[in-house]
Amino acid sequence: MNAVLNEIKKIMRIAGPIVTAQICIILMEVTDGVMSGILGPLELGALGTAGSFIYIVLLSIFGVQMVVSSVVARLNGAKDIASIGMFVQAMIVIGMVMGVPLMLYLNQAGTILEAVNVAPELIPLAEAYIYARQWGVPAIILFSGVRYFFEGIGKTGPIMTVLIVATLCNIPLNFFLMKTFGIGGIGYATAIVEWIMALGIVAITFSAKYRAYAVLSKLYRPTKAQYVSLLRLGLPSGVMRFVEVGVFALSGLILSTISAEQVAAHQIVLNIAALVFMFYLGTSAAMTSRIGYLIGNGASKAQQVFSIKVSLVGIVCVSSVLAFSIWIFMDKIPLLYSSDSSVIALCRVAFLWVIFLQVFDAVQAVIAGILTGYKDTFAPMIYTTIAHWGFGFVPGYMLAIIYGWGITGVWVGLCSGILVTMVCHVVRLRMILLR
């Protein structure tokens, strides 16, 4: 029992601040949603459309960058502190290079949204938000690169501190800029907050506590081999994130072709689902760092398996409690965003599917982090793509559009993709542990 509690403490020491930080990110998005809801249901729908448009690519870049935490964890476990800064800087460069086509993509937002048949009344509002938001892209990529360094060394407190400050800044910035620029003001507020996050976390790397890692205080020249090794590990992870996020993002765009009420309800439910998912994502990131550290430190396979079992049992318990909590409050949550009766009714239907998938989503998220800790990203990329698109997006699109199920069809598809992904993750992890 003492061993179990000790392992829980080690995981939570990493996961706790990450979960808090991730919740802060979602709270900023919830704030944006509430503020846009004040402007009207069209603005709330436009925010959902714009968010889907941005995150489908931005989170793919994060997916590439996040693998550096596994590399850093192994180097930290092996006490090779001198090599950490070079890999972190290499990953920041990779992220910035990937950010260039993202900026070009965002500048064509209106044309692309029109091409995919988004409701015409949503396009100018979404375009205004995207234009404002794009100025924060370099900052959030820089923040992400440094953030994964802190996750890799298992010191996640700075991430939490920076994001708490950012969350507190987001509310007044939203309030004042929204008055002048409407929904565009919400985008400008987010961009400003992203620069606050980047500058804050960079400043912490120069503090005495982290100076020995020389993450940014010294300029390195990473070798071609180091870039290649990061890309070989990171690109499959980025594709996997694109596949996962892409399905959720496109589901919003699909509903945008039906009505503003459908996409507004989807945005509300997605905000809450994402908020809950942060608990699983934090544990996932912690397990990437934990497994990487154990391997770098020469821990036995039995120690690794023990840590994995503790994390999975724990996350099943947590996800069960969170599912029950959503069930209790699912009639009250939509009222924070909208008083539109049709939006509220649609939310209730979607929340039932969110409750159903909680345990499965939690398990698949944590195992994904464990697999990244083992530097296993290529095979998961293949089966995740098949699961989310073949078993998730296609059925969801058919049910939502062809059969007229709307938001219900979309969430049936999302649940199907997550279930298949979880089964594949379980099988893959078992294969790795039996090697």
Buried (B, 14 or more C-beta within 10 A) or exposed (E): EEEEEEBBEBBBBBBBBBBBBBBBBBBBBBBBBBBBBBBBBBBBBBBBBBBBBBBBBBBBBBBBBBBBBBBBBBBBBBEEEEBBBBBBBBBBBBBBEBBEEBEEBBEEBBEBBEEEEBBEEBBEBBBBBBBBBBBBBBBBBBBBBBBBBBBBBBBBBBBBBBBBBBBEBBBEBBBEBBEEBBBBBBBBBBBBBBBBBBEBBBEBBEEEEBEEBBBBEEEBEBEEEBBEBBBEBBBBBBBBBBBBBBBBBBBBBBBBBBBBBBBBBBBBBBBBBBBBBBBBBBBBBBBBBBBBBBBBBEBEEEBBEBBBEBBBEBBBEBBEEBBEEBBEEBEEBBEEBBEBEBBBEBBBBBBEBBBBBBBBBBBBBBBBBBBBBBBBBBBBBBBBBBBBBBBBBBBBBBBBBEEEBBBBBBBBBBBBBBBBBBBBBBEBBEEEEEE
